[in-house]
Amino acid sequence: MDALTAFGLFAVTFMLICYVLEDRAPFWTFLFALGCLMGSAYGFLQGAWPFGAVELIWFVVALRRWVGLRHRGEPRA
């Protein structure tokens, strides 16, 4: 297994773990977003640009979801 394949395996495994734990705390959603960004980087680096593009979109979606979760948890003044 080369370094790029190992990185891709790590990124997808990391995303899966964070996705499973998302209901526990908002930071898991943030970590899921970072996993999507890593998955996107992997896709572009290995030449599968459609995979990289879709993972980049998932990164934006997850990041927006994380921002929404953070604002919901803040006390209002």
BELLINGI-V74896 format. One record per residue. N is the residue number from 1. RES is the residue in one small letter. PHI is phi in degrees with one decimal (none if undefined). D_CENTER is the distance of its C-alpha to the mean C-alpha in Angstrom with 1 decimal. Layout:
n: [N;N]
res: [RES;RES]
phi: [PHI;PHI]
d_center: [D_CENTER;D_CENTER]
This chain:
n: [1;2;3;4;5;6;7;8;9;10;11;12;13;14;15;16;17;18;19;20;21;22;23;24;25;26;27;28;29;30;31;32;33;34;35;36;37;38;39;40;41;42;43;44;45;46;47;48;49;50;51;52;53;54;55;56;57;58;59;60;61;62;63;64;65;66;67;68;69;70;71;72;73;74;75;76;77]
res: [m;d;a;l;t;a;f;g;l;f;a;v;t;f;m;l;i;c;y;v;l;e;d;r;a;p;f;w;t;f;l;f;a;l;g;c;l;m;g;s;a;y;g;f;l;q;g;a;w;p;f;g;a;v;e;l;i;w;f;v;v;a;l;r;r;w;v;g;l;r;h;r;g;e;p;r;a]
phi: [none;-83.2;-63.6;-66.5;-64.7;-62.6;-62.5;-62.4;-62.9;-61.8;-60.1;-70.1;-65.1;-60.3;-60.0;-62.3;-62.1;-65.2;-62.2;-64.0;-94.2;-56.7;-71.2;-78.0;-165.9;-60.2;-65.3;-67.6;-67.2;-62.3;-65.2;-60.2;-60.0;-64.5;-61.7;-63.2;-64.7;-64.2;-63.3;-63.8;-58.7;-59.8;-58.6;-67.7;-65.5;-89.8;94.8;-96.7;-61.3;-62.6;-62.8;-61.2;-68.3;-66.0;-65.1;-65.3;-64.3;-61.0;-59.0;-64.2;-61.6;-66.3;-65.1;-64.6;-63.9;-62.7;-60.7;-62.5;-65.9;-65.0;-69.1;-67.6;-85.4;-79.9;-69.8;-92.6;-97.3]
d_center: [23.1;22.4;19.9;17.7;17.6;16.9;13.9;12.5;13.5;11.9;8.4;8.8;10.6;8.3;5.7;9.1;10.4;8.0;8.4;12.1;12.5;11.1;14.8;16.0;14.9;12.8;11.3;9.4;7.7;7.2;6.1;3.5;2.8;4.1;3.3;2.9;5.5;7.1;7.4;8.9;11.0;12.2;13.2;15.1;16.6;17.9;19.3;17.4;16.8;16.2;13.2;12.0;12.9;11.3;7.8;8.7;9.9;7.0;5.3;8.8;9.2;6.7;8.2;11.5;11.3;10.8;13.7;15.7;15.4;16.5;19.4;20.4;20.8;23.0;26.7;28.6;31.6]
